[in-house]
Amino acid sequence: MKEQAVRVAVHRMRRRYGELLRHEIAHTLKSPADIDDELRFLFSVTGA
């Protein structure tokens, strides 16, 4: 793959991972409005 194609693929992969992560977290919460707070908490405890 050319460098630009790799960059595009990585960008798409990160975006898709974010979508999947938000979807899975939504299943654990009562209110979808809490997703962003839950993600911030998750990243704070994992050091991400």
Secondary structure, 3 states (H helix, E strand, C coil): CCHHHHHHHHHHHHHHHHHHHHHHHHCCCCCHHHHHHHHHHHHHHHCC
